[in-house]
């Protein structure tokens, strides 16, 4: 397993977030929500900055600290990612919110594509009995390497005391990343 990303207090003074009352969430809290979400909002932008957001099924792997999803090769998000690899991915939960910001890359290596396809089928076959790796492999497999992950708990008692940002190095492990 990679080293855990570094937890930081996000700059949110307008929302009452103060160093003296802030307590970081553990990475395991965010990883559990990234792995356990059924659907994820993938937000891309064209080269001109036009945003696009749609929910997808996807898989978080906490050993590699990577997220992957599948989409059609001519889908709007695929066209955007070909021009601009920056992406945001948010889980479906709007109370215990987790958003990942990173860079997406279409997986070209057949072995990695098959690994992600199997992870995808393992996760979603209980919901879709006919799902198989061929379905996933007939499309693009997109891997997202996080640079930052942000969590906010939308409950009054925790909102100002628990928001946490984790940062990753460009290679995906903990350390100095973009701010």
C-alpha positions as MATLAB code, in Angstrom:
seq = 'XXXXXXXXXXXXXXXXXXXXXXXXXXXXXXXXXXXXXXXXXXXXXXXXXXXXXXXXXXXXXXXXXXXXXXXXXXXXXXXXXXXXXXXXXXXXXXXXXXXXXXXXXXXXXXXXXXXXXXXXXXXXXXXXXXXXXXXXXXXXXXXXXXXXXXXXXXXXXXXXXXXXXXXXXXXXXXXXXXX';
ca = [
       0.000    0.000    0.000;
       1.212    3.476   -0.772;
       1.916    5.976    1.919;
      -1.201    7.837    2.987;
      -1.708   11.310    1.530;
      -1.038   14.297    3.770;
      -4.053   15.809    5.569;
      -4.346   19.586    5.635;
      -6.913   22.092    6.834;
      -8.560   23.644    3.774;
      -8.739   27.427    3.714;
     -12.414   28.052    4.528;
     -12.522   30.964    7.031;
     -15.852   32.226    5.653;
     -17.399   28.938    6.806;
     -16.001   29.043   10.342;
     -13.073   26.696    9.775;
     -10.412   27.671   12.319;
      -7.113   26.023   13.213;
      -7.940   25.999   16.930;
     -11.057   23.819   16.448;
     -10.085   21.833   13.341;
      -9.491   18.070   13.575;
      -8.478   16.287   10.366;
     -10.436   13.292    9.194;
      -8.339   10.141    8.787;
      -7.522    9.095    5.224;
      -9.327    5.802    5.886;
     -12.582    7.799    6.217;
     -12.204    9.262    2.706;
     -10.925    5.998    1.200;
     -13.963    4.099    2.532;
     -16.313    6.583    0.871;
     -14.367    6.645   -2.389;
     -14.447    2.850   -2.520;
     -18.005    2.441   -1.294;
     -19.836    4.910   -3.497;
     -22.134    3.386   -6.119;
     -22.053    6.328   -8.500;
     -19.605    9.164   -9.028;
     -19.967   12.558  -10.670;
     -17.192   13.038  -13.217;
     -16.578   16.666  -14.115;
     -14.483   17.494  -17.163;
     -13.862   20.679  -19.103;
     -13.095   21.280  -22.745;
      -9.902   23.030  -23.811;
     -11.964   26.236  -23.835;
     -13.096   25.618  -20.242;
     -16.700   24.548  -20.967;
     -17.669   22.260  -18.025;
     -19.408   18.911  -18.374;
     -20.664   16.708  -15.516;
     -22.314   13.285  -15.585;
     -22.578   10.407  -13.128;
     -20.728    7.175  -13.889;
     -19.981    3.880  -12.219;
     -16.356    3.631  -11.169;
     -13.820    1.923   -8.961;
     -11.461    3.344   -6.338;
      -8.341    1.311   -5.560;
      -6.828    2.409   -2.259;
      -3.694    0.322   -2.697;
      -2.744    2.256   -5.837;
      -4.591    5.462   -4.886;
      -6.285    5.508   -8.287;
      -9.852    5.841   -9.561;
     -11.051    4.371  -12.860;
     -14.214    4.499  -14.907;
     -15.282    3.428  -18.364;
     -16.896    5.518  -21.081;
     -17.569    5.446  -24.795;
     -14.713    6.606  -27.003;
     -16.842    9.396  -28.485;
     -18.538   10.436  -25.228;
     -18.421   14.123  -24.312;
     -16.178   13.404  -21.296;
     -13.781   11.365  -23.480;
     -13.515   14.229  -25.977;
     -12.933   16.710  -23.150;
     -10.275   14.539  -21.517;
      -8.425   14.229  -24.829;
      -8.092   18.050  -24.795;
      -7.812   18.668  -21.060;
      -6.850   15.838  -18.665;
      -7.852   17.725  -15.506;
     -10.883   16.188  -13.864;
     -12.929   16.271  -10.670;
     -14.699   13.198   -9.337;
     -17.280   13.434   -6.542;
     -19.061   10.635   -4.733;
     -22.848   10.590   -4.729;
     -23.211   11.342   -0.997;
     -24.018   15.003   -0.346;
     -23.761   14.787    3.457;
     -20.373   13.096    3.796;
     -18.909   14.656    0.668;
     -15.655   13.580   -0.952;
     -14.279   15.151   -4.118;
     -11.125   14.083   -5.900;
      -9.221   16.423   -8.205;
      -6.622   14.973  -10.495;
      -5.480   14.041  -13.963;
      -7.133   11.462  -16.165;
      -5.478    9.226  -18.701;
      -6.960    6.633  -21.022;
      -5.408    3.276  -20.150;
      -3.646    1.789  -23.175;
      -1.960   -1.229  -21.583;
      -4.135   -4.333  -22.127;
      -3.164   -5.894  -18.798;
      -4.141   -2.744  -16.855;
      -7.375   -2.430  -18.833;
      -8.278   -6.003  -17.904;
      -7.359   -5.418  -14.241;
      -9.698   -2.400  -14.047;
     -12.420   -4.213  -15.975;
     -12.312   -7.075  -13.472;
     -12.422   -4.659  -10.526;
     -15.423   -2.962  -12.150;
     -17.254   -6.267  -12.687;
     -16.453   -7.450   -9.151;
     -18.007   -4.273   -7.751;
     -21.095   -3.989   -9.959;
     -22.077   -7.547  -10.890;
     -24.329   -7.844   -7.803;
     -26.407   -5.018   -9.337;
     -26.120   -6.132  -12.935;
     -25.885   -9.922  -13.262;
     -25.086   -9.808  -16.992;
     -22.172   -7.407  -16.581;
     -18.882   -8.809  -17.850;
     -15.403   -7.524  -18.607;
     -16.151   -7.478  -22.352;
     -18.643   -4.656  -21.769;
     -16.013   -2.560  -19.990;
     -13.250   -3.410  -22.461;
     -15.439   -2.422  -25.434;
     -15.075    1.158  -24.181;
     -12.323    3.402  -22.917;
     -10.937    2.701  -19.460;
      -9.914    5.980  -17.843;
      -7.579    6.092  -14.862;
      -7.609    9.155  -12.599;
      -4.561    9.946  -10.486;
      -5.531   12.244   -7.594;
      -3.622   15.399   -6.803;
      -6.010   16.486   -4.051;
      -9.009   15.047   -2.260;
     -11.387   17.247   -0.273;
     -13.928   16.062    2.286;
     -16.681   18.070    3.938;
     -19.287   16.735    6.346;
     -22.575   18.591    5.885;
     -23.706   18.278    9.503;
     -23.643   21.327   11.751;
     -21.501   19.750   14.466;
     -18.783   18.686   12.003;
     -18.940   21.133    9.122;
     -16.470   23.719   10.474;
     -14.325   21.313   12.496;
     -13.704   18.373   10.137;
     -13.252   19.515    6.523;
     -10.032   17.948    5.308;
      -7.916   18.225    2.207;
      -5.384   15.533    1.393;
      -2.612   16.125   -1.087;
      -0.694   13.663   -3.196;
       2.584   13.915   -5.059;
       2.356   13.935   -8.854;
       3.129   10.198   -8.776;
       0.134    9.606   -6.499;
       1.790    8.957   -3.152;
       1.871   11.325   -0.194;
       4.105   14.345   -0.287;
       4.397   17.716   -1.927;
       1.713   18.161   -4.561;
      -0.060   21.044   -6.221;
      -1.932   23.384   -3.956;
];
